[in-house]
Amino acid sequence: MTPVIAIDGPSGSGKGTIARRVAAALGFHLLDSGALYRLVALAGARHRLAPDDEAGHAEVARTLDVEFGVDAAGDEWVLLEGDDVTRAIRTERAGAEASRVAAMPPVRTALLVRQHGFARSPGLVADGRDMGTVVFPGAPLKIYLTASAEERARRRHKQLKEKGLTVNIADLSQEIRERDLRDSSRPVAPLRPAEDAIILDSTELGIEQVVDQVLGHARSRLSQR
């Protein structure tokens, strides 16, 4: 069986960066499940679907024409129907729209098969909000990465400033709290740690410290298999 490391957590917890670094260190494949939901929402808007059209968004999820890749500098790129949407799917609005479509059961069902397809040799690091609870419940290592809402807002503010975007940190903090509530209270696959997950609070930790901790757990768990 292909080893899977499931990394879940709320928006802004840094799980995407951690997952990429852990996957690179182990030579594993990477699944960014959040990007899939952002792409479904963006494609739905492009096809002029009503925001509450669950059947339409599920069909988009099943037929999504998307490509993922990394350029020579190590930065990701994403194509949707041949168009570069790398920056478009990383906006705050895209995140909110992803949260909306992620609450649609038919969309989750349609994407589940795609997500399972990422699990192939030599292993997979899966980044999302229900990787350890729903998508890969049998994963030998499950990490639930979190941080305070204030710290997550600060990190996001820094990222956006580096991209030349101007945002209010108080507004970001409020958006993060609202998204946390929405994601944790949705009836389908709510955001929560798996019962056997290792909960890692990164509020006071740097990226390298978190990566080192996750790699330590990974090497310990995978060596036992």
Backbone torsions as a table, in degrees:
resi	resn	phi	psi	omega
1	MET	NA	136.7	179.9
2	THR	-66.6	126.6	178.5
3	PRO	-69.3	136.4	180.0
4	VAL	-126.1	133.2	171.6
5	ILE	-108.5	113.8	-178.3
6	ALA	-96.3	122.0	179.0
7	ILE	-117.9	110.9	-179.9
8	ASP	-113.0	168.9	176.7
9	GLY	155.6	168.0	-178.3
10	PRO	-74.7	168.1	177.7
11	SER	-58.0	134.5	176.6
12	GLY	85.1	6.0	-179.3
13	SER	-79.3	-8.0	179.9
14	GLY	86.5	10.5	-174.6
15	LYS	-65.2	-29.4	179.3
16	GLY	-65.2	-47.4	178.6
17	THR	-64.1	-43.3	179.8
18	ILE	-62.5	-44.9	-178.9
19	ALA	-61.3	-41.9	179.9
20	ARG	-63.1	-42.5	-177.6
21	ARG	-70.6	-38.1	178.5
22	VAL	-67.1	-42.3	178.8
23	ALA	-62.1	-42.2	179.9
24	ALA	-65.0	-40.9	-178.5
25	ALA	-66.5	-34.2	-177.7
26	LEU	-94.1	-11.1	-176.3
27	GLY	73.8	27.3	-178.6
28	PHE	-93.8	161.9	171.9
29	HIS	-74.5	164.4	-177.1
30	LEU	-128.7	134.7	172.9
31	LEU	-117.7	116.5	174.3
32	ASP	-101.6	87.5	-174.5
33	SER	-66.7	-30.0	178.7
34	GLY	-61.4	-36.0	178.6
35	ALA	-62.8	-36.1	179.7
36	LEU	-62.2	-43.1	179.9
37	TYR	-69.6	-36.8	176.1
38	ARG	-62.8	-38.9	-179.8
39	LEU	-69.0	-38.2	177.2
40	VAL	-62.3	-44.6	179.7
41	ALA	-63.1	-43.1	-179.4
42	LEU	-66.6	-44.1	179.3
43	ALA	-64.5	-37.9	177.8
44	GLY	-61.8	-41.7	178.5
45	ALA	-65.7	-40.1	179.5
46	ARG	-63.9	-32.9	179.0
47	HIS	-91.2	11.7	175.2
48	ARG	57.6	39.9	175.7
49	LEU	-78.3	146.4	174.6
50	ALA	-65.9	144.7	-177.1
51	PRO	-55.7	-29.0	-177.8
52	ASP	-101.3	14.2	-179.5
53	ASP	-80.5	89.3	-176.2
54	GLU	-68.7	-42.5	-179.4
55	ALA	-63.8	-41.4	179.5
56	GLY	-64.9	-42.1	179.9
57	HIS	-70.5	-32.1	176.9
58	ALA	-65.9	-38.9	177.4
59	GLU	-65.6	-39.9	175.8
60	VAL	-59.4	-43.5	-179.3
61	ALA	-61.8	-39.7	-178.7
62	ARG	-68.9	-33.1	-172.2
63	THR	-110.9	13.2	-174.7
64	LEU	-52.9	122.2	178.6
65	ASP	-96.5	94.5	-173.2
66	VAL	-138.0	147.2	175.7
67	GLU	-131.3	137.7	175.8
68	PHE	-114.6	147.7	177.8
69	GLY	-164.8	176.0	179.0
70	VAL	-130.9	134.9	-178.6
71	ASP	-85.9	-177.4	-175.3
72	ALA	-62.2	-25.1	-179.4
73	ALA	-87.2	-2.1	-180.0
74	GLY	89.6	6.9	179.2
75	ASP	-89.6	144.4	-179.0
76	GLU	-74.7	155.0	167.9
77	TRP	-137.9	149.5	-178.3
78	VAL	-135.0	129.3	176.3
79	LEU	-111.7	132.9	174.5
80	LEU	-118.1	115.7	-177.4
81	GLU	51.6	37.8	176.5
82	GLY	88.0	-7.9	-179.3
83	ASP	-99.2	141.5	178.3
84	ASP	-75.6	113.1	-178.5
85	VAL	-118.8	21.8	-176.2
86	THR	-53.3	-49.8	-179.5
87	ARG	-76.7	-35.8	-175.9
88	ALA	-61.3	-35.4	-176.8
89	ILE	-86.1	-0.2	-178.9
90	ARG	-106.6	10.7	178.1
91	THR	-80.3	164.1	177.5
92	GLU	-62.8	-38.4	179.1
93	ARG	-63.7	-41.2	179.3
94	ALA	-62.2	-36.8	178.0
95	GLY	-65.3	-41.0	178.9
96	ALA	-66.4	-40.4	178.7
97	GLU	-66.7	-36.1	177.9
98	ALA	-63.5	-40.7	178.6
99	SER	-61.2	-37.2	-179.9
100	ARG	-65.8	-50.3	-177.0
101	VAL	-72.6	-25.2	179.4
102	ALA	-67.0	-18.5	178.7
103	ALA	-84.3	-1.4	-179.1
104	MET	-91.1	112.5	-178.6
105	PRO	-52.9	-42.9	-179.4
106	PRO	-63.3	-32.9	178.3
107	VAL	-68.5	-44.2	-179.9
108	ARG	-61.6	-41.4	178.9
109	THR	-63.5	-43.3	-178.5
110	ALA	-64.2	-37.3	-177.4
111	LEU	-82.5	-17.1	-176.5
112	LEU	-60.2	-43.4	179.8
113	VAL	-62.1	-42.8	178.9
114	ARG	-61.4	-42.4	-178.5
115	GLN	-64.6	-42.2	178.2
116	HIS	-61.0	-30.6	-178.9
117	GLY	-67.1	-16.1	179.3
118	PHE	-77.3	-18.5	-177.0
119	ALA	-79.5	96.6	179.7
120	ARG	-145.3	160.8	-176.0
121	SER	-56.8	142.9	7.0
122	PRO	-87.0	-10.5	179.6
123	GLY	168.7	174.2	-176.4
124	LEU	-138.5	138.0	167.2
125	VAL	-107.5	115.8	-175.6
126	ALA	-107.0	121.7	-176.1
127	ASP	-109.9	125.5	178.7
128	GLY	-178.1	-149.7	-179.9
129	ARG	-120.6	-12.3	177.4
130	ASP	-140.0	29.1	-178.1
131	MET	-65.2	-42.7	-177.6
132	GLY	-86.1	-20.1	-177.5
133	THR	-95.8	-32.0	-174.3
134	VAL	-124.7	-52.5	-171.2
135	VAL	-73.9	-47.7	-180.0
136	PHE	-128.2	65.5	-177.5
137	PRO	-64.9	-18.6	179.4
138	GLY	-94.5	8.7	-179.0
139	ALA	-58.0	134.0	-179.6
140	PRO	-68.2	-21.2	177.5
141	LEU	-135.6	124.8	178.0
142	LYS	-124.9	124.4	178.9
143	ILE	-114.3	129.8	172.2
144	TYR	-109.7	106.6	-174.6
145	LEU	-98.1	126.2	-178.8
146	THR	-139.6	175.6	176.6
147	ALA	-166.9	163.7	179.7
148	SER	-63.3	155.0	178.9
149	ALA	-61.6	-36.5	-179.7
150	GLU	-65.3	-42.8	179.7
151	GLU	-68.4	-37.9	179.0
152	ARG	-66.6	-36.9	176.6
153	ALA	-66.1	-40.7	179.2
154	ARG	-62.0	-43.8	179.5
155	ARG	-63.7	-43.8	-179.7
156	ARG	-65.2	-39.8	178.7
157	HIS	-59.8	-43.1	179.2
158	LYS	-63.2	-43.4	179.3
159	GLN	-60.5	-45.5	-177.5
160	LEU	-68.2	-37.4	177.1
161	LYS	-63.0	-38.9	179.1
162	GLU	-65.5	-24.1	178.0
163	LYS	-91.3	4.1	178.8
164	GLY	82.2	16.4	-178.9
165	LEU	-102.0	143.2	-178.9
166	THR	-106.9	121.5	178.5
167	VAL	-139.6	158.3	178.8
168	ASN	-92.6	126.3	-175.4
169	ILE	-65.3	-31.8	177.8
170	ALA	-66.6	-39.8	177.5
171	ASP	-65.0	-40.1	178.6
172	LEU	-62.0	-43.2	-179.8
173	SER	-62.0	-41.5	178.6
174	GLN	-65.6	-42.3	179.2
175	GLU	-62.6	-40.1	179.9
176	ILE	-64.5	-43.4	179.2
177	ARG	-63.3	-41.3	-179.9
178	GLU	-65.9	-39.3	179.2
179	ARG	-69.4	-38.9	175.8
180	ASP	-56.0	-47.0	-178.8
181	LEU	-63.8	-44.8	-179.3
182	ARG	-62.8	-45.4	-177.1
183	ASP	-70.6	-34.7	-177.0
184	SER	-82.4	-17.5	-177.6
185	SER	-107.3	-0.2	179.4
186	ARG	-66.8	146.2	-176.3
187	PRO	-70.5	-23.8	-178.5
188	VAL	-108.1	126.0	177.4
189	ALA	44.8	59.9	179.3
190	PRO	-64.3	152.8	178.3
191	LEU	-68.9	116.5	176.7
192	ARG	-165.8	154.6	178.6
193	PRO	-73.0	146.0	172.9
194	ALA	-65.1	155.2	-177.2
195	GLU	-59.0	-32.5	-178.0
196	ASP	-104.4	20.2	180.0
197	ALA	-79.3	150.0	171.0
198	ILE	-90.1	118.3	-178.2
199	ILE	-89.4	122.9	-175.7
200	LEU	-122.8	110.6	178.7
201	ASP	-89.6	115.8	-175.4
202	SER	-99.1	11.6	-175.9
203	THR	-53.3	-42.1	-176.9
204	GLU	-104.3	13.0	-176.0
205	LEU	-113.9	148.9	173.3
206	GLY	-85.7	167.0	-178.0
207	ILE	-57.9	-45.7	-177.3
208	GLU	-63.4	-36.2	178.1
209	GLN	-64.5	-41.8	179.4
210	VAL	-66.7	-45.3	179.3
211	VAL	-57.7	-45.1	-179.5
212	ASP	-61.3	-40.1	179.6
213	GLN	-66.9	-44.3	-179.7
214	VAL	-64.5	-43.0	178.8
215	LEU	-62.8	-37.3	177.8
216	GLY	-62.0	-45.8	177.3
217	HIS	-63.8	-41.3	-178.2
218	ALA	-61.9	-48.1	-177.0
219	ARG	-67.2	-34.0	178.0
220	SER	-67.8	-48.2	-177.6
221	ARG	-68.6	-43.3	-175.5
222	LEU	-71.5	-26.3	178.8
223	SER	-71.4	-17.7	-179.3
224	GLN	-86.4	-7.8	-176.8
225	ARG	-86.1	NA	NA
